Amino acid sequence: MRNIYNLVEMLSFFFLLSCTSSIPRLTARGELAGQKIDTVVDSQIAKYYLENYLNNSRSNSEFDNKIDTLSQGKNDAIPSREDLQSLSHETSVDFAALYLAKSILEIEANRGIHLEFQNELSKLKAGIETGERHLPAHSDSYVFLFVPGWVYKSEAGNGADFANSRKILTQQGLDNYLIEINETGTMEENSAYVAKEIVRYNHSNKNLILVSASSGGPAVIQAIGELLSPSQLKNVRAWVNIGGILRGSFLADSAVRWPKRWLVKLFLLFKGWDYDSIESMTVKRGHERITRVNIAPHIFCLNYAGIPLSGHITKRAKGGYRDLRKRGPNDGLTLITDELIPNSVTIAEIGLDHFYLDPEIDLKTVALARLVINHLEGSK
């Protein structure tokens, strides 16, 4: 998963050229739902929210009243793209990102699955140290099908092919395969290929668990939510969506407009990559796809989403992040809420942008895989 999306680096370069305004940098330390945060934020109200408001050490009546007012009438649902954009304009993007993280992490189902994930990760690391394997019950009845991110072949070693994660899974004794989609194909082209591969793996008579990253996400959601019949989906038991651009990216919208489109076309021509794939990542195309899909209720859907604050953004994601700030919390490629599967549970990690530059990311992917088997076995 490391450096999943080489395209972001290219798009970020173009957007960084036009982003000259600096983002305020205020040191902030605190904790949200058990996750420690030590970074810089973009406003005093975001700093106060993290350091004071969230731990009930409230000392600024102006900020307290404003935050209370903003929170009034809000239900337990995750705020929408529009709500977060409005909140960002009223306060700041980092405040809205913290508010979003709090909303996600306080949902009971999400809180429970996050604790299970942390427990599974701890057991996995302990087992690797001792050389012991504690496989989930009936793990031999499951097959993991990985759907990679963009240019996973051309940019060998960027992590988009899940190579390290799949190696650990194999060492753990868990059956897994890579679905070799067209690395720069359109979302629609790749969804048809994913659907075809699911039908092929159905013949194994094993339970199928899909794991996708970034641009692999739209391919999966269309395959299982539109292209396949109920009988063809009977063996698909779960989908783990890691940073999927399910509703497209506003960066792609900008990239296909004049004059940027010609810069993008020249870059892609030089690299030998397909321009049509960029058009298939636009928000319009993403919206059209997601409004058509209907995921079968027997498929357990789990999101693994990074929620970065401004101080967490890596160099590669910087340009895209700055361009998207006017729309609210984002990971440098797309808006956070646009990554989430409808009617799903979410593990949110504060501090990760779209590149998931976490030294433990491969272990975490394996922990997610083990978690899903345990969840499916426990729900029987």
C-alpha positions in Angstrom: 0.0 0.0 0.0 3.0 2.3 0.4 2.9 5.1 -2.1 -0.3 3.6 -3.5 -1.2 6.4 -5.9 1.7 7.6 -8.1 -0.9 9.7 -10.0 -1.3 11.9 -6.9 2.3 13.0 -7.1 1.8 14.1 -10.7 -1.5 15.9 -10.0 -0.1 17.4 -6.8 2.7 19.0 -8.8 0.3 20.8 -11.1 -1.9 22.0 -8.2 1.1 23.0 -6.1 2.1 25.5 -8.8 -1.1 27.5 -8.2 -1.2 27.1 -4.4 0.8 30.0 -2.9 -1.1 30.7 0.4 0.4 29.2 3.5 -1.5 27.2 6.1 -1.2 28.3 9.7 0.9 26.0 11.8 0.0 25.8 15.5 1.4 23.0 17.6 -1.3 20.8 19.1 -1.3 17.7 21.3 -4.2 15.6 22.5 -6.1 12.4 22.2 -9.2 11.4 20.4 -10.9 8.1 21.0 -7.6 6.6 22.2 -5.5 7.9 19.3 -2.7 10.2 20.4 -2.2 13.2 18.2 1.0 15.4 18.2 1.2 17.6 15.2 0.4 21.1 13.9 -3.1 22.4 13.1 -4.4 25.3 11.1 -6.4 27.3 13.6 -6.8 28.2 17.3 -10.2 26.6 17.4 -8.8 23.3 16.1 -6.0 23.4 18.7 -8.5 24.2 21.5 -10.9 21.5 20.3 -8.1 18.8 20.5 -6.4 20.0 23.6 -9.3 21.2 25.8 -12.8 20.7 24.5 -12.5 16.9 23.8 -11.1 16.2 27.3 -13.6 18.5 29.1 -11.0 21.0 30.3 -12.9 23.9 28.8 -11.6 27.4 29.5 -12.6 29.5 26.5 -16.3 30.3 26.6 -16.2 31.9 23.1 -14.9 28.7 21.6 -17.1 26.5 23.9 -20.2 28.3 22.8 -19.3 28.2 19.1 -18.5 24.4 19.2 -21.7 23.7 21.2 -23.7 25.7 18.6 -22.1 23.8 15.7 -22.9 20.5 17.4 -26.5 21.2 18.2 -29.0 19.2 16.2 -26.4 16.9 14.9 -27.4 13.2 15.0 -25.0 10.3 15.3 -24.6 10.0 11.5 -21.3 10.8 9.8 -21.5 14.4 8.5 -21.9 14.8 4.8 -19.5 16.3 2.3 -21.6 19.5 2.3 -21.8 19.7 6.1 -18.0 19.3 6.4 -17.3 22.0 3.7 -19.6 24.4 5.5 -18.0 23.5 8.9 -14.5 24.0 7.3 -15.5 27.5 6.2 -17.0 28.4 9.6 -14.0 27.1 11.6 -11.1 25.5 9.8 -10.3 22.3 7.8 -8.5 20.7 10.7 -11.4 21.4 13.1 -13.7 19.8 10.5 -11.3 16.8 10.2 -11.2 16.3 14.0 -15.0 16.6 14.1 -15.3 14.0 11.4 -12.9 11.6 13.1 -14.9 12.0 16.4 -18.1 11.3 14.6 -16.8 8.2 13.0 -15.0 6.8 16.1 -17.9 7.4 18.4 -20.3 5.2 16.4 -20.7 2.1 18.5 -20.0 -0.4 15.6 -16.9 1.6 14.5 -15.6 1.8 18.1 -16.0 -2.0 18.5 -14.4 -2.9 15.2 -11.5 -0.5 16.0 -10.8 -2.3 19.3 -10.9 -5.7 17.5 -8.4 -4.4 15.0 -6.0 -3.2 17.6 -6.2 -6.5 19.4 -5.6 -8.4 16.2 -2.7 -6.3 15.3 -1.1 -6.9 18.7 -1.6 -10.6 18.4 -0.1 -10.6 14.9 3.0 -8.8 16.0 3.4 -11.0 19.0 3.1 -14.1 16.9 5.7 -12.9 14.4 8.1 -12.3 17.2 7.7 -15.7 18.7 7.2 -17.5 15.4 3.8 -18.8 16.4 0.8 -18.6 14.1 -2.7 -18.2 15.6 -4.9 -18.5 12.6 -8.6 -17.5 12.8 -11.1 -20.3 13.0 -11.9 -22.0 9.7 -9.4 -19.7 7.9 -8.7 -22.5 5.3 -12.2 -21.9 4.0 -11.4 -18.3 2.9 -9.6 -16.8 -0.1 -8.4 -13.2 -0.2 -8.6 -11.5 -3.6 -6.6 -8.2 -3.7 -7.5 -5.5 -6.2 -4.5 -3.2 -6.6 -4.1 0.5 -7.1 -3.0 2.6 -10.1 0.2 1.7 -12.0 0.9 -1.2 -9.6 3.1 -2.8 -12.3 4.9 0.2 -13.9 5.9 1.6 -10.5 7.2 -1.7 -9.0 7.7 -1.5 -5.3 5.2 1.3 -4.7 3.0 -1.0 -2.6 0.0 -0.7 -4.8 0.2 -4.5 -5.5 0.0 -5.4 -1.8 3.1 -7.6 -2.4 4.4 -7.3 1.2 1.0 -7.8 2.7 0.3 -10.8 0.6 3.7 -12.3 1.5 2.9 -12.1 5.2 -0.6 -13.6 4.6 1.0 -16.5 2.8 3.5 -17.0 5.6 0.5 -16.9 8.0 -1.1 -19.7 6.0 -3.9 -17.6 4.5 -4.8 -18.2 0.8 -4.6 -15.0 -1.3 -4.3 -13.9 -4.9 -3.9 -10.7 -6.8 -6.5 -9.7 -9.4 -4.3 -8.3 -12.2 -6.5 -5.5 -13.5 -5.3 -3.1 -16.2 -3.0 -0.8 -14.2 -4.2 2.3 -16.0 -7.6 1.1 -17.2 -10.8 2.9 -16.6 -12.8 2.2 -13.5 -15.5 0.6 -15.7 -13.1 -1.6 -17.6 -11.5 -2.8 -14.4 -14.9 -3.4 -12.7 -15.8 -5.8 -15.5 -12.5 -7.6 -15.0 -13.0 -7.9 -11.3 -16.5 -9.3 -11.8 -15.1 -11.9 -14.2 -12.4 -12.9 -11.7 -15.0 -13.3 -8.9 -17.0 -15.6 -11.0 -13.8 -17.6 -11.8 -12.8 -17.9 -8.1 -16.4 -19.0 -7.2 -15.4 -22.4 -8.6 -13.1 -22.8 -5.6 -16.2 -23.1 -3.4 -14.4 -21.0 -0.8 -15.5 -17.8 0.9 -14.2 -14.8 -1.0 -12.9 -11.7 0.8 -12.0 -8.7 -1.4 -9.4 -6.2 -0.4 -8.9 -3.1 -2.6 -6.8 0.1 -2.4 -7.5 3.5 -3.9 -8.6 3.2 -7.6 -9.3 -0.5 -7.0 -12.2 0.6 -4.8 -14.5 1.8 -7.6 -13.8 -1.3 -9.6 -14.9 -3.5 -6.7 -18.0 -1.5 -5.8 -19.3 -1.6 -9.3 -18.5 -5.3 -9.7 -20.3 -6.4 -6.6 -23.0 -3.7 -6.5 -24.1 -3.7 -10.1 -22.5 -6.2 -12.5 -22.9 -9.5 -10.6 -26.1 -11.4 -9.9 -27.0 -12.7 -6.4 -26.0 -16.2 -7.4 -22.6 -15.0 -8.6 -22.1 -13.1 -5.3 -23.0 -16.0 -2.9 -19.4 -16.7 -2.1 -18.4 -13.1 -1.6 -18.5 -12.6 2.1 -16.6 -9.3 2.7 -14.9 -6.3 1.2 -12.1 -4.3 2.9 -11.9 -0.9 1.2 -8.6 0.9 1.9 -8.7 4.6 0.9 -11.0 3.9 -2.1 -11.9 6.8 -4.4 -15.4 5.5 -4.5 -17.1 8.8 -5.4 -14.2 10.1 -7.6 -11.8 12.9 -7.0 -12.2 16.6 -7.6 -8.5 16.6 -8.6 -9.5 14.4 -11.6 -12.3 17.0 -12.4 -9.7 19.7 -12.4 -7.2 17.6 -14.4 -9.6 17.1 -17.3 -10.4 20.8 -17.6 -8.5 23.3 -19.8 -5.6 24.1 -19.5 -4.4 21.4 -17.0 -5.8 18.6 -19.2 -3.0 19.2 -21.8 -0.3 19.1 -19.1 -1.8 15.9 -17.7 -2.1 14.4 -21.2 1.5 15.1 -22.0 2.6 13.6 -18.7 0.6 10.5 -19.2 1.7 10.2 -22.8 5.3 10.3 -21.7 4.7 7.6 -19.1 2.6 5.5 -21.5 -0.5 5.6 -19.2 -4.1 5.9 -20.2 -5.8 9.3 -20.1 -9.3 7.8 -20.1 -8.7 6.4 -16.7 -8.4 10.0 -15.3 -11.8 10.9 -16.8 -13.3 7.8 -15.2 -12.1 9.1 -11.8 -14.1 12.3 -12.0 -16.7 13.1 -9.3 -19.5 13.0 -11.9 -18.5 9.5 -13.0 -18.0 8.4 -9.4 -21.5 9.8 -8.5 -23.1 7.9 -11.4 -21.5 4.7 -10.3 -22.3 4.8 -6.7 -25.9 5.8 -7.2 -26.4 2.7 -9.3 -24.9 0.2 -7.0 -26.7 -2.0 -4.4 -24.4 -4.2 -2.3 -26.0 -7.4 -1.1 -26.6 -7.3 2.7 -24.7 -10.5 3.3 -21.4 -8.9 2.3 -19.6 -7.4 5.3 -18.1 -4.0 4.2 -15.2 -2.5 6.1 -13.4 0.8 5.4 -9.9 1.6 6.5 -9.6 5.3 6.2 -6.8 7.8 7.0 -7.9 11.2 8.4 -4.9 13.5 8.2 -4.6 17.0 9.8 -2.7 19.6 8.0 0.5 18.8 9.9 0.3 15.1 8.8 0.3 15.7 5.0 3.3 14.2 3.3 5.3 16.0 0.5 3.7 13.8 -2.2 0.1 14.7 -1.1 0.8 18.4 -0.4 -0.4 19.9 -3.7 -3.6 17.9 -3.9 -4.4 18.5 -0.2 -4.1 22.3 -0.6 -6.3 22.3 -3.7 -9.0 20.3 -1.9 -8.9 22.2 1.3 -11.6 24.5 0.0 -13.9 21.5 0.0 -13.1 20.3 3.5 -11.2 17.4 5.1 -9.3 15.3 2.5 -6.4 13.0 2.2 -4.6 14.7 -0.6 -6.5 12.9 -3.4 -10.1 12.8 -2.4 -12.5 13.9 0.4 -12.6 11.6 3.3 -16.3 11.0 3.3 -16.1 10.2 -0.4 -14.0 7.1 0.4 -16.7 5.4 2.6 -18.9 2.5 1.5 -22.6 3.2 2.2 -23.9 1.1 5.1 -20.5 0.0 6.3 -18.2 0.1 9.3 -15.1 2.2 9.4 -11.7 2.0 11.1 -10.3 5.5 11.0 -6.6 6.3 11.6 -5.9 9.9 12.4 -2.6 11.0 10.8 -2.5 9.1 7.5 -2.9 10.7 4.1 -3.6 8.9 0.8 -0.1 7.5 0.6 -0.4 5.5 3.9 3.2 6.0 4.8 3.1 4.0 8.0 5.9 1.5 8.7 3.3 -0.9 10.0 0.9 -0.6 7.1 1.6 -4.1 5.7 1.0 -5.7 9.1 -2.1 -3.6 9.5 -3.4 -4.9 6.2 -2.9 -8.5 7.4 -4.5 -7.6 10.7 -7.5 -6.3 8.8 -7.7 -9.6 6.9 -7.6 -11.7 10.1 -10.1 -9.4 11.7 -12.6 -9.9 8.9 -12.4 -13.7 9.2 -13.0 -13.5 12.9 -15.9 -11.2 12.4 -17.5 -13.5 9.8 -17.0 -16.6 11.9 -18.4 -14.8 15.0 -21.5 -13.7 13.1 -22.5 -17.2 12.1 
